[in-house]
């Protein structure tokens, strides 16, 4: 027991197993998510970090550490004030440009993306907390209607090259553009069936599916 007690007493105050709390470390933590999700979160956090530097002249790590050092009630008020100010900043920037360069959907997704990083950093904050504590701009739902065959044909006829091929694949397979852009040669089955088949992995479409894209001639 004496040797064990000595080993415990010699342990450093900061464990060697503790990860650094910063954006690169968080992105490494979530790297098993889809590449698109990680890319989006990286964009959200980079923009948030830039905002904090412009506003407080400090990177996000310093700002967040200073907030965490506050008592629990002050800490909670401060972090929600920072998030609300960031939402207002993005919204005002959109209005100033007189164009929807930053949509309400992007702002909401940004805040929820940042929330995951805040939890990783040490804040006890949930999506429900953000929903109650941060006022985001309202997302205006637009009525969506399907393209008519003639409209689709007009779009395809006015494109060339790889974009034309991409539109053909999307229109005949119902794949999203993000999914089509991630397809590789190995995903196409050309010889096993009467029709050409695309095998879409779960990493791309969240579920593994097979899609027929056209009849062979």
C-alpha positions in Angstrom: 0.0 0.0 0.0 2.9 2.3 0.7 4.1 2.2 -3.0 0.5 2.9 -4.2 0.1 5.8 -1.8 3.4 7.3 -3.1 2.3 6.8 -6.7 -1.0 8.6 -6.0 0.7 11.4 -4.3 3.1 11.9 -7.3 0.2 12.3 -9.8 0.2 15.7 -11.5 -2.6 18.1 -10.9 -3.6 17.9 -14.6 -4.0 14.4 -15.8 -2.0 13.4 -18.9 -5.2 11.8 -20.2 -7.1 15.1 -20.3 -7.5 16.4 -23.8 -6.8 20.1 -24.5 -10.0 22.1 -24.8 -9.9 23.8 -28.2 -11.5 23.6 -31.6 -8.9 21.2 -33.3 -9.3 18.8 -30.3 -13.1 18.9 -30.5 -13.0 18.3 -34.3 -10.8 15.3 -33.6 -13.3 14.1 -31.0 -16.2 14.1 -33.5 -14.3 12.9 -36.5 -16.5 9.7 -36.7 -19.4 11.9 -37.8 -20.0 12.4 -41.5 -17.4 14.5 -43.3 -20.1 17.0 -44.2 -21.2 17.4 -40.5 -17.6 17.9 -39.3 -17.0 20.4 -42.1 -20.1 22.4 -41.2 -19.2 22.4 -37.5 -15.7 23.5 -38.3 -17.1 26.4 -40.2 -19.5 27.3 -37.4 -16.7 27.3 -34.8 -14.2 29.2 -36.9 -16.7 32.0 -37.5 -17.6 32.0 -33.8 -13.9 32.2 -32.9 -13.4 35.1 -35.3 -16.4 37.0 -33.8 -14.9 36.6 -30.3 -11.5 37.9 -31.4 -13.1 40.9 -33.0 -15.4 41.6 -30.0 -13.2 40.8 -27.0 -9.7 40.8 -28.6 -9.3 37.2 -27.3 -9.6 33.8 -28.9 -12.4 31.5 -27.9 -10.3 29.5 -25.5 -9.5 32.5 -23.3 -13.0 33.9 -23.4 -14.6 30.6 -22.4 -12.1 29.9 -19.7 -12.8 33.3 -18.2 -16.5 32.6 -18.2 -16.0 29.1 -16.7 -14.1 30.8 -13.8 -17.3 32.7 -12.8 -19.7 31.3 -10.2 -22.4 29.1 -11.7 -25.2 31.6 -12.0 -22.9 34.3 -13.5 -21.4 31.7 -15.8 -24.8 30.8 -17.1 -25.9 34.4 -17.7 -22.6 35.3 -19.4 -22.5 32.4 -21.8 -26.1 33.0 -22.9 -25.3 36.7 -23.3 -22.4 35.8 -25.6 -24.5 33.4 -27.7 -27.4 36.0 -28.0 -25.0 38.7 -29.0 -23.5 36.4 -31.6 -27.0 35.6 -33.0 -27.8 39.4 -33.2 -24.5 40.0 -34.9 -25.2 37.4 -37.6 -28.8 38.7 -38.1 -27.7 42.3 -38.4 -25.0 41.4 -40.9 -27.7 39.7 -43.0 -29.9 42.8 -42.8 -27.1 45.2 -43.5 -26.3 43.4 -46.8 -30.0 43.5 -47.8 -29.7 39.9 -48.9 -30.1 36.5 -47.2 -26.4 35.8 -47.2 -26.8 34.4 -43.6 -30.1 32.5 -43.3 -32.1 32.0 -40.2 -31.5 28.2 -40.6 -27.8 28.8 -40.8 -27.9 30.9 -37.6 -29.9 28.3 -35.7 -27.6 25.4 -36.9 -24.5 27.5 -35.9 -25.8 27.9 -32.3 -26.6 24.2 -31.9 -23.2 23.3 -33.5 -21.4 25.7 -31.0 -23.4 24.1 -28.1 -21.6 20.8 -28.6 -18.3 22.5 -28.4 -19.3 24.4 -25.2 -20.2 21.1 -23.6 -16.8 19.7 -24.6 -15.2 22.8 -23.1 -16.9 22.2 -19.8 -20.2 24.1 -19.8 -23.3 22.3 -18.5 -25.6 23.3 -21.3 -28.1 21.3 -23.4 -30.0 22.0 -26.6 -33.1 22.6 -24.5 -31.2 25.2 -22.5 -30.2 27.0 -25.8 -33.8 26.8 -27.0 -35.0 28.5 -23.9 -32.1 30.9 -23.4 -31.3 32.1 -26.9 -33.7 33.9 -29.3 -32.9 32.9 -32.9 -34.6 34.5 -35.9 -37.7 32.7 -37.1 -37.2 30.3 -40.0 -39.7 31.2 -42.7 -41.1 28.1 -44.3 -41.5 28.3 -48.1 -43.9 26.2 -50.0 -42.0 23.8 -52.2 -43.4 22.3 -55.4 -41.9 19.6 -57.6 -40.3 20.4 -60.9 -42.4 19.6 -64.0 -40.8 17.3 -66.5 -40.5 20.2 -69.0 -38.8 22.4 -66.4 -36.3 19.7 -65.5 -35.6 19.1 -69.2 -35.0 22.8 -69.7 -32.5 22.9 -66.8 -30.6 19.9 -68.2 -30.6 21.3 -71.7 -29.0 24.5 -70.5 -26.0 22.8 -68.7 -23.0 21.0 -70.1 -20.2 18.8 -68.8 -20.1 17.2 -65.4 -23.0 19.4 -64.1 -25.3 18.0 -66.8 -24.4 14.4 -65.7 -24.9 15.3 -62.1 -28.4 16.6 -62.9 -29.2 13.4 -64.8 -28.1 11.3 -61.8 -30.0 13.4 -59.3 -33.3 13.5 -61.3 -33.2 9.7 -61.9 -32.1 8.6 -58.4 -33.6 11.2 -56.0 -30.2 11.6 -54.4 -29.3 14.9 -52.8 -26.5 17.0 -54.4 -24.3 16.4 -51.3 -24.7 12.7 -51.8 -24.0 12.7 -55.5 -20.8 14.7 -55.0 -19.5 12.0 -52.6 -20.1 9.1 -54.9 -17.1 7.2 -56.2 -16.5 4.7 -59.0 -16.8 1.8 -56.6 -20.3 2.8 -55.7 -21.7 2.0 -59.2 -22.7 -1.5 -60.1 -22.7 -1.8 -63.9 -22.8 -5.5 -64.7 -24.8 -7.4 -62.1 -28.3 -6.2 -62.9 -30.5 -5.2 -65.9 -30.2 -1.6 -64.7 -27.3 0.4 -63.4 -27.3 0.5 -59.7 -25.7 2.9 -57.2 -24.9 1.6 -53.7 -25.0 4.6 -51.4 -23.1 3.9 -48.1 -24.5 4.9 -44.7 -21.7 7.5 -44.4 -23.2 9.4 -47.2 -27.0 8.9 -46.8 -27.2 7.9 -43.1 -28.7 4.6 -44.2 -27.2 2.1 -46.7 -29.4 2.0 -49.8 -29.4 0.8 -53.4 -30.7 3.1 -56.1 -31.5 2.3 -59.7 -30.5 5.2 -62.0 -31.5 4.1 -65.5 -32.5 1.2 -67.7 -29.7 -0.4 -69.7 -30.1 -0.5 -73.5 
